Amino acid sequence: QKEVEQDPGPLSVPEGAIVSLNCTYSNSAFQYFMWYRQYSRKGPELLMYTYSSGNKEDGRFTAQVDKSSKYISLFIRDSQPSDSATYLCAMRASSGSARQLTFGSGTQLTVLP
Amino acid sequence: ETGVTQSPTHLIKTRGQQVTLRCSSQSGHNTVSWYQQALGQGPQFIFQYYREEENGRGNFPPRFSGLQFPNYSSELNVNALELDDSALYLCASSAGTENTGELFFGEGSRLTVL
């Protein structure tokens, strides 16, 4: 079983829809949670970064972390065709000197105009 | 401020050959990490370098090795290439090794092993 599970999709929604992306994890040592966006044939781009449980909002994006359930979510409001990409969740433990991220396998999102 | 740059962007090798991939970190960043991303998968951590020393390694065999130079640029070397080494290799830089600050990725080097 993978440490981080993510539904690969593909997920297709109409423009303006609210998108919900999710990941579950098994390692209780994870303390830092991130969402990256990756366009085709490009490197991942950091979207959201949260520490421990709670919510964080940035424009149309909201990240939620529920450590008790080992579940994280990314919500995209008023989705746009430019949001079409693969979304990767990533997480990291707080101890240790290496900033080693464990990624989910990514969810491919298409927003239709 | 320049971002993370990687070279080459694409390359094709045959099984058994050796490859060197290069990375220039973002200005002001002294830590470099390398990740392997197979098609349809998330990136997997290979190793991290801080002040020219390897200070973390994922589950990759010794034929994956690296270097970091005094200007914080880095190389990833892979010996005895196997077909399964075909992937996008991503370099990421960050400032320091503490928990604050996050990784900034380059666009990757796409390696095909025939």
Boltz contact constraints between the chains, C-beta under 6 A:
constraints:
  - contact:
      token1: [A, 42]
      token2: [B, 107]
      max_distance: 6.0
  - contact:
      token1: [A, 43]
      token2: [B, 90]
      max_distance: 6.0
  - contact:
      token1: [A, 43]
      token2: [B, 105]
      max_distance: 6.0
  - contact:
      token1: [A, 43]
      token2: [B, 106]
      max_distance: 6.0
  - contact:
      token1: [A, 43]
      token2: [B, 107]
      max_distance: 6.0
  - contact:
      token1: [A, 43]
      token2: [B, 108]
      max_distance: 6.0
  - contact:
      token1: [A, 44]
      token2: [B, 105]
      max_distance: 6.0
  - contact:
      token1: [A, 46]
      token2: [B, 102]
      max_distance: 6.0
  - contact:
      token1: [A, 49]
      token2: [B, 102]
      max_distance: 6.0
  - contact:
      token1: [A, 88]
      token2: [B, 42]
      max_distance: 6.0
  - contact:
      token1: [A, 94]
      token2: [B, 99]
      max_distance: 6.0
  - contact:
      token1: [A, 97]
      token2: [B, 55]
      max_distance: 6.0
  - contact:
      token1: [A, 97]
      token2: [B, 97]
      max_distance: 6.0
  - contact:
      token1: [A, 98]
      token2: [B, 48]
      max_distance: 6.0
  - contact:
      token1: [A, 98]
      token2: [B, 55]
      max_distance: 6.0
  - contact:
      token1: [A, 98]
      token2: [B, 56]
      max_distance: 6.0
  - contact:
      token1: [A, 99]
      token2: [B, 94]
      max_distance: 6.0
  - contact:
      token1: [A, 100]
      token2: [B, 45]
      max_distance: 6.0
  - contact:
      token1: [A, 100]
      token2: [B, 56]
      max_distance: 6.0
  - contact:
      token1: [A, 103]
      token2: [B, 42]
      max_distance: 6.0
  - contact:
      token1: [A, 103]
      token2: [B, 43]
      max_distance: 6.0
  - contact:
      token1: [A, 104]
      token2: [B, 42]
      max_distance: 6.0
  - contact:
      token1: [A, 105]
      token2: [B, 41]
      max_distance: 6.0
  - contact:
      token1: [A, 105]
      token2: [B, 42]
      max_distance: 6.0
  - contact:
      token1: [A, 106]
      token2: [B, 42]
      max_distance: 6.0
